[in-house]
Amino acid sequence: MTDTDEPDWYLQEWAELSGKRQADLASELGLLKNHAHRIWHSKQPYRRDIVNAVAKWLQIRPYELLMPPEEALQLRQLRESAMAIAAGLGRNSASPLRASTKPGVAPSLR
């Protein structure tokens, strides 16, 4: 934990959301119980290999472990919405913006 009492990562919150426990972390990742305990309770500094293994175990992206699940899920939804909008725009051969015939006038949406 940091000086602010905020967790360095949100392993326990993500595990709870996934229905996983500390014992699952140990058994499914092949960790010794004391190593899993240190990881679970943020008593061991995490490294890239640990973050990647835990993220894969939880089926999330590694960076998502560094933020509360609610925030990460909102970002996923935002990204998916943006991708859907971009995909919809890509299907149209014409631009969604209508060019103005007057110089110096900004284009408008159709």
SETIRO-406498 format. One record per atom (N, C-alpha, C): residue number from 1; atom name; z, y negated, x negated. Coordinates in nm, 4 decimals, m for minus. Atoms other than C-alpha are relative to their C-alpha. Layout:
# residues N
[NUM "CA" [Z Y X]]
...
END
This chain:
# residues 110
[1 "N" [0.0000 0.1178 m0.0828]]
[1 "CA" [0.0000 0.0000 0.0000]]
[1 "C" [0.0000 m0.1251 m0.0879]]
[2 "N" [0.0032 0.1268 0.0721]]
[2 "CA" [m0.0563 m0.3560 m0.1052]]
[2 "C" [0.1255 m0.0806 0.0320]]
[3 "N" [m0.1148 0.0868 m0.0255]]
[3 "CA" [0.1943 m0.6398 m0.1063]]
[3 "C" [0.0068 m0.0454 0.1453]]
[4 "N" [0.0034 0.0473 m0.1383]]
[4 "CA" [0.0868 m0.7300 0.2475]]
[4 "C" [0.0360 0.1086 0.0997]]
[5 "N" [m0.0309 m0.1158 m0.0840]]
[5 "CA" [0.1865 m0.3878 0.3839]]
[5 "C" [m0.1204 0.0490 0.0802]]
[6 "N" [0.1216 m0.0544 m0.0596]]
[6 "CA" [m0.1722 m0.3311 0.4917]]
[6 "C" [m0.0420 0.1195 m0.0833]]
[7 "N" [0.0428 m0.1164 0.0788]]
[7 "CA" [m0.3058 0.0087 0.3938]]
[7 "C" [m0.1231 m0.0339 m0.0839]]
[8 "N" [0.1187 0.0163 0.0836]]
[8 "CA" [m0.5598 0.0280 0.1138]]
[8 "C" [m0.1220 0.0581 0.0694]]
[9 "N" [0.1055 m0.0628 m0.0775]]
[9 "CA" [m0.7634 0.2518 0.3371]]
[9 "C" [0.0606 0.0529 0.1278]]
[10 "N" [m0.0453 m0.0363 m0.1334]]
[10 "CA" [m0.7410 0.3824 0.6898]]
[10 "C" [m0.0209 0.1491 0.0266]]
[11 "N" [0.0167 m0.1453 m0.0092]]
[11 "CA" [m0.7411 0.7557 0.6278]]
[11 "C" [0.0728 0.0571 0.1211]]
[12 "N" [m0.0769 m0.0592 m0.1099]]
[12 "CA" [m0.4658 0.8394 0.8763]]
[12 "C" [m0.0562 m0.0393 0.1360]]
[13 "N" [0.0567 0.0455 m0.1278]]
[13 "CA" [m0.6223 0.6309 1.1539]]
[13 "C" [m0.1305 0.0731 0.0313]]
[14 "N" [0.1255 m0.0722 m0.0196]]
[14 "CA" [m0.9633 0.7915 1.1026]]
[14 "C" [0.0253 0.1479 0.0290]]
[15 "N" [m0.0321 m0.1410 m0.0223]]
[15 "CA" [m0.8090 1.1378 1.0829]]
[15 "C" [0.0502 0.0214 0.1423]]
[16 "N" [m0.0505 m0.0107 m0.1366]]
[16 "CA" [m0.6219 1.0802 1.4078]]
[16 "C" [m0.1141 m0.0083 0.1004]]
[17 "N" [0.1156 0.0158 m0.0883]]
[17 "CA" [m0.9424 0.9645 1.5729]]
[17 "C" [m0.0863 0.1269 0.0011]]
[18 "N" [0.0799 m0.1223 0.0128]]
[18 "CA" [m1.1120 1.2833 1.4483]]
[18 "C" [0.0781 0.1249 0.0382]]
[19 "N" [m0.0824 m0.1151 m0.0358]]
[19 "CA" [m0.8228 1.5067 1.5535]]
[19 "C" [0.0376 0.0852 m0.1200]]
[20 "N" [m0.0334 m0.0734 0.1219]]
[20 "CA" [m0.7451 1.6035 1.1935]]
[20 "C" [0.1377 m0.0403 m0.0496]]
[21 "N" [m0.1346 0.0222 0.0515]]
[21 "CA" [m0.4117 1.6332 1.0161]]
[21 "C" [0.0016 0.0120 m0.1519]]
[22 "N" [m0.0148 m0.0095 0.1448]]
[22 "CA" [m0.2817 1.6218 0.6620]]
[22 "C" [m0.0233 0.1434 m0.0474]]
[23 "N" [0.0200 m0.1403 0.0367]]
[23 "CA" [m0.2766 2.0023 0.6545]]
[23 "C" [m0.1491 0.0350 m0.0028]]
[24 "N" [0.1451 m0.0226 m0.0018]]
[24 "CA" [m0.6473 1.9999 0.7438]]
[24 "C" [m0.0646 m0.0584 m0.1251]]
[25 "N" [0.0509 0.0629 0.1219]]
[25 "CA" [m0.7149 1.7618 0.4560]]
[25 "C" [0.0163 0.0944 m0.1173]]
[26 "N" [m0.0274 m0.0919 0.1111]]
[26 "CA" [m0.5528 2.0052 0.2147]]
[26 "C" [m0.0856 0.1252 0.0092]]
[27 "N" [0.0699 m0.1281 m0.0112]]
[27 "CA" [m0.7082 2.3221 0.3498]]
[27 "C" [m0.1522 m0.0144 m0.0024]]
[28 "N" [0.1451 0.0126 m0.0103]]
[28 "CA" [m1.0589 2.1959 0.4281]]
[28 "C" [m0.0645 m0.0596 m0.1246]]
[29 "N" [0.0541 0.0550 0.1245]]
[29 "CA" [m1.1005 2.0037 0.1021]]
[29 "C" [0.0473 0.0786 m0.1215]]
[30 "N" [m0.0470 m0.0833 0.1094]]
[30 "CA" [m0.9251 2.2680 m0.1059]]
[30 "C" [0.0955 m0.0721 m0.0941]]
[31 "N" [m0.0942 0.0761 0.0812]]
[31 "CA" [m0.6503 2.0347 m0.2263]]
[31 "C" [0.1364 0.0672 0.0002]]
[32 "N" [m0.1387 m0.0426 0.0015]]
[32 "CA" [m0.3011 2.1253 m0.3343]]
[32 "C" [0.0763 m0.0863 0.1000]]
[33 "N" [m0.0747 0.0738 m0.1031]]
[33 "CA" [m0.0464 2.0226 m0.0708]]
[33 "C" [0.0554 m0.1318 m0.0523]]
[34 "N" [m0.0569 0.1248 0.0514]]
[34 "CA" [0.1203 1.7653 m0.2966]]
[34 "C" [m0.1086 m0.1044 m0.0275]]
[35 "N" [0.1112 0.0930 0.0214]]
[35 "CA" [m0.2182 1.6129 m0.3861]]
[35 "C" [m0.0461 m0.0585 0.1334]]
[36 "N" [0.0390 0.0463 m0.1336]]
[36 "CA" [m0.3150 1.5930 m0.0183]]
[36 "C" [0.1049 m0.0978 0.0543]]
[37 "N" [m0.1073 0.0888 m0.0450]]
[37 "CA" [0.0245 1.4336 0.0561]]
[37 "C" [m0.0136 m0.1375 m0.0644]]
[38 "N" [0.0142 0.1275 0.0713]]
[38 "CA" [m0.0299 1.1656 m0.2086]]
[38 "C" [m0.1209 m0.0785 0.0513]]
[39 "N" [0.1197 0.0659 m0.0547]]
[39 "CA" [m0.3784 1.0915 m0.0758]]
[39 "C" [0.0290 m0.0515 0.1405]]
[40 "N" [m0.0273 0.0323 m0.1403]]
[40 "CA" [m0.2644 1.0928 0.2887]]
[40 "C" [0.0879 m0.1238 0.0142]]
[41 "N" [m0.0969 0.1096 m0.0091]]
[41 "CA" [0.0209 0.8490 0.2245]]
[41 "C" [m0.0309 m0.1157 m0.0950]]
[42 "N" [0.0465 0.1083 0.0891]]
[42 "CA" [m0.1787 0.6209 m0.0097]]
[42 "C" [0.0902 m0.0184 m0.1220]]
[43 "N" [m0.0843 0.0072 0.1185]]
[43 "CA" [0.0477 0.7049 m0.3012]]
[43 "C" [m0.0795 0.0248 m0.1264]]
[44 "N" [0.0888 m0.0226 0.1136]]
[44 "CA" [m0.2421 0.7959 m0.5245]]
[44 "C" [m0.1164 m0.0961 0.0127]]
[45 "N" [0.1175 0.0877 m0.0074]]
[45 "CA" [m0.5031 0.5374 m0.6098]]
[45 "C" [m0.1246 0.0854 0.0274]]
[46 "N" [0.1191 m0.0777 m0.0318]]
[46 "CA" [m0.8278 0.6524 m0.4612]]
[46 "C" [m0.1118 m0.0317 m0.0979]]
[47 "N" [0.1177 0.0128 0.0862]]
[47 "CA" [m1.1406 0.7053 m0.6637]]
[47 "C" [m0.1229 0.0292 0.0858]]
[48 "N" [0.1247 m0.0188 m0.0744]]
[48 "CA" [m1.5008 0.7226 m0.5606]]
[48 "C" [m0.0155 0.1440 0.0491]]
[49 "N" [0.0172 m0.1386 m0.0417]]
[49 "CA" [m1.5036 1.1032 m0.5549]]
[49 "C" [0.0930 0.0363 0.1162]]
[50 "N" [m0.0930 m0.0260 m0.1100]]
[50 "CA" [m1.1974 1.1104 m0.3288]]
[50 "C" [m0.0500 m0.0673 0.1276]]
[51 "N" [0.0507 0.0725 m0.1172]]
[51 "CA" [m1.3376 0.8442 m0.0944]]
[51 "C" [m0.1218 0.0719 0.0576]]
[52 "N" [0.1207 m0.0687 m0.0475]]
[52 "CA" [m1.6719 1.0259 m0.0741]]
[52 "C" [0.0337 0.1332 0.0667]]
[53 "N" [m0.0372 m0.1302 m0.0569]]
[53 "CA" [m1.5103 1.3659 m0.0106]]
[53 "C" [0.0702 m0.0174 0.1341]]
[54 "N" [m0.0728 0.0232 m0.1247]]
[54 "CA" [m1.2746 1.2301 0.2566]]
[54 "C" [m0.0948 m0.0528 0.1080]]
[55 "N" [0.0961 0.0530 m0.0976]]
[55 "CA" [m1.5544 1.0336 0.4255]]
[55 "C" [m0.0896 0.1113 0.0536]]
[56 "N" [0.0836 m0.1128 m0.0439]]
[56 "CA" [m1.7730 1.3433 0.4357]]
[56 "C" [0.0796 0.0910 0.0929]]
[57 "N" [m0.0887 m0.0838 m0.0816]]
[57 "CA" [m1.4794 1.5432 0.5747]]
[57 "C" [0.0178 m0.0603 0.1396]]
[58 "N" [m0.0186 0.0687 m0.1276]]
[58 "CA" [m1.4308 1.2817 0.8487]]
[58 "C" [m0.1318 m0.0336 0.0699]]
[59 "N" [0.1343 0.0289 m0.0513]]
[59 "CA" [m1.8080 1.2448 0.9013]]
[59 "C" [m0.0180 m0.1480 0.0301]]
[60 "N" [0.0176 0.1443 m0.0092]]
[60 "CA" [m1.8037 0.8711 0.8430]]
[60 "C" [m0.0597 m0.0482 m0.1317]]
[61 "N" [0.0500 0.0579 0.1240]]
[61 "CA" [m1.9515 0.6398 0.5819]]
[61 "C" [0.1182 m0.0370 m0.0885]]
[62 "N" [m0.1131 0.0289 0.0892]]
[62 "CA" [m1.7331 0.5877 0.2731]]
[62 "C" [0.0617 m0.1381 0.0210]]
[63 "N" [m0.0566 0.1339 m0.0166]]
[63 "CA" [m1.6958 0.2121 0.3276]]
[63 "C" [0.0814 m0.0137 0.1286]]
[64 "N" [m0.0738 0.0085 m0.1259]]
[64 "CA" [m1.5666 0.2759 0.6804]]
[64 "C" [0.1471 0.0368 m0.0178]]
[65 "N" [m0.1397 m0.0335 0.0276]]
[65 "CA" [m1.2487 0.4224 0.5320]]
[65 "C" [0.0810 m0.1230 m0.0379]]
[66 "N" [m0.0682 0.1203 0.0458]]
[66 "CA" [m1.1657 0.0736 0.4062]]
[66 "C" [0.0245 m0.1003 0.1121]]
[67 "N" [m0.0219 0.0894 m0.1136]]
[67 "CA" [m1.1530 m0.0785 0.7553]]
[67 "C" [0.0542 0.0803 0.1179]]
[68 "N" [m0.0510 m0.0702 m0.1185]]
[68 "CA" [m0.9758 0.0045 1.0796]]
[68 "C" [m0.1158 0.0605 0.0796]]
[69 "N" [0.1073 m0.0631 m0.0768]]
[69 "CA" [m1.1771 0.2458 1.2947]]
[69 "C" [m0.0608 m0.0895 0.1075]]
[70 "N" [0.0525 0.0865 m0.1066]]
[70 "CA" [m1.2067 m0.0096 1.5764]]
[70 "C" [m0.1047 m0.0961 m0.0556]]
[71 "N" [0.0926 0.0943 0.0625]]
[71 "CA" [m1.3745 m0.2572 1.3422]]
[71 "C" [m0.1283 0.0697 m0.0435]]
[72 "N" [0.1171 m0.0743 0.0469]]
[72 "CA" [m1.6054 0.0024 1.1900]]
[72 "C" [m0.0872 0.0440 0.1178]]
[73 "N" [0.0769 m0.0432 m0.1172]]
[73 "CA" [m1.7071 0.1326 1.5325]]
[73 "C" [m0.0729 m0.1173 0.0642]]
[74 "N" [0.0681 0.1191 m0.0514]]
[74 "CA" [m1.7865 m0.2215 1.6476]]
[74 "C" [m0.1200 m0.0351 m0.0878]]
[75 "N" [0.1126 0.0272 0.0908]]
[75 "CA" [m2.0018 m0.2729 1.3374]]
[75 "C" [m0.1129 0.1005 0.0201]]
[76 "N" [0.1033 m0.1011 m0.0289]]
[76 "CA" [m2.1827 0.0547 1.4095]]
[76 "C" [m0.0788 m0.0383 0.1242]]
[77 "N" [0.0659 0.0372 m0.1257]]
[77 "CA" [m2.2543 m0.0588 1.7635]]
[77 "C" [m0.0906 m0.1212 m0.0200]]
[78 "N" [0.0802 0.1188 0.0292]]
[78 "CA" [m2.3766 m0.3962 1.6403]]
[78 "C" [m0.1256 0.0374 m0.0781]]
[79 "N" [0.1141 m0.0432 0.0804]]
[79 "CA" [m2.6011 m0.2302 1.3800]]
[79 "C" [m0.1013 0.0760 0.0855]]
[80 "N" [0.0903 m0.0762 m0.0865]]
[80 "CA" [m2.7423 0.0128 1.6372]]
[80 "C" [m0.0753 m0.0914 0.0962]]
[81 "N" [0.0654 0.0953 m0.0904]]
[81 "CA" [m2.8144 m0.2728 1.8775]]
[81 "C" [m0.1069 m0.0797 m0.0737]]
[82 "N" [0.0975 0.0758 0.0792]]
[82 "CA" [m2.9858 m0.4729 1.6039]]
[82 "C" [m0.1209 0.0871 m0.0339]]
[83 "N" [0.1112 m0.0906 0.0321]]
[83 "CA" [m3.1935 m0.1690 1.5049]]
[83 "C" [m0.0874 0.0236 0.1236]]
[84 "N" [0.0764 m0.0201 m0.1234]]
[84 "CA" [m3.2953 m0.1119 1.8668]]
[84 "C" [m0.0852 m0.1222 0.0309]]
[85 "N" [0.0758 0.1231 m0.0229]]
[85 "CA" [m3.3998 m0.4746 1.9016]]
[85 "C" [m0.1158 m0.0084 m0.0983]]
[86 "N" [0.1049 0.0060 0.1014]]
[86 "CA" [m3.5917 m0.4607 1.5746]]
[86 "C" [m0.1086 0.1029 0.0271]]
[87 "N" [0.0991 m0.1033 m0.0319]]
[87 "CA" [m3.7616 m0.1363 1.6777]]
[87 "C" [m0.0862 m0.0431 0.1174]]
[88 "N" [0.0750 0.0502 m0.1154]]
[88 "CA" [m3.8629 m0.2939 2.0085]]
[88 "C" [m0.0970 m0.1081 m0.0396]]
[89 "N" [0.0886 0.1067 0.0459]]
[89 "CA" [m4.0089 m0.5946 1.8312]]
[89 "C" [m0.1141 0.0572 m0.0822]]
[90 "N" [0.1024 m0.0623 0.0840]]
[90 "CA" [m4.1978 m0.3696 1.5914]]
[90 "C" [m0.1097 0.0665 0.0812]]
[91 "N" [0.1004 m0.0651 m0.0846]]
[91 "CA" [m4.3762 m0.1972 1.8803]]
[91 "C" [m0.1018 m0.0995 0.0534]]
[92 "N" [0.0913 0.1024 m0.0500]]
[92 "CA" [m4.5283 m0.5230 1.9960]]
[92 "C" [m0.0828 m0.0522 m0.1158]]
[93 "N" [0.0845 0.0503 0.1089]]
[93 "CA" [m4.8233 m0.6269 1.7895]]
[93 "C" [0.0088 m0.1520 m0.0107]]
[94 "N" [m0.0116 0.1454 0.0024]]
[94 "CA" [m4.7758 m0.9887 1.8888]]
[94 "C" [0.1439 m0.0385 m0.0291]]
[95 "N" [m0.1330 0.0510 0.0309]]
[95 "CA" [m4.4828 m1.1892 1.7666]]
[95 "C" [0.0681 m0.0430 0.1285]]
[96 "N" [m0.0695 0.0466 m0.1200]]
[96 "CA" [m4.2112 m1.2637 2.0243]]
[96 "C" [0.0072 m0.1518 0.0054]]
[97 "N" [0.0003 0.1454 0.0027]]
[97 "CA" [m4.2426 m1.6253 1.9193]]
[97 "C" [m0.1404 m0.0512 0.0293]]
[98 "N" [0.1284 0.0608 m0.0315]]
[98 "CA" [m4.5205 m1.8391 2.0607]]
[98 "C" [m0.0131 m0.1251 m0.0863]]
[99 "N" [0.0202 0.1154 0.0877]]
[99 "CA" [m4.6552 m2.0830 1.8099]]
[99 "C" [m0.0382 m0.1214 0.0840]]
[100 "N" [0.0308 0.1244 m0.0679]]
[100 "CA" [m4.6708 m2.4409 1.9240]]
[100 "C" [m0.1349 m0.0510 m0.0510]]
[101 "N" [0.1268 0.0595 0.0423]]
[101 "CA" [m5.0044 m2.6143 1.9181]]
[101 "C" [0.0203 m0.1377 m0.0618]]
[102 "N" [m0.0268 0.1328 0.0553]]
[102 "CA" [m4.8358 m2.9379 1.8155]]
[102 "C" [0.0691 0.0137 m0.1351]]
[103 "N" [m0.0642 m0.0055 0.1305]]
[103 "CA" [m4.7510 m2.9909 1.4504]]
[103 "C" [0.1439 m0.0525 0.0083]]
[104 "N" [m0.1390 0.0431 0.0064]]
[104 "CA" [m4.3796 m3.0220 1.3776]]
[104 "C" [0.0851 0.0450 0.1159]]
[105 "N" [m0.0766 m0.0501 m0.1150]]
[105 "CA" [m4.2743 m2.8500 1.7000]]
[105 "C" [0.0288 0.1458 m0.0272]]
[106 "N" [m0.0440 m0.1386 0.0278]]
[106 "CA" [m4.0737 m2.5292 1.6602]]
[106 "C" [m0.0598 0.0962 0.1018]]
[107 "N" [0.0492 m0.0988 m0.0940]]
[107 "CA" [m4.2093 m2.2101 1.8138]]
[107 "C" [0.1063 0.0305 0.1060]]
[108 "N" [m0.0938 m0.0344 m0.1071]]
[108 "CA" [m4.0546 m2.0973 2.1423]]
[108 "C" [m0.0149 0.1470 0.0325]]
[109 "N" [0.0068 m0.1386 m0.0436]]
[109 "CA" [m3.9707 m1.7564 2.2814]]
[109 "C" [m0.0918 0.0114 0.1187]]
[110 "N" [0.0895 m0.0231 m0.1139]]
[110 "CA" [m4.2211 m1.6123 2.5226]]
[110 "C" [0.0780 0.0255 0.1246]]
END
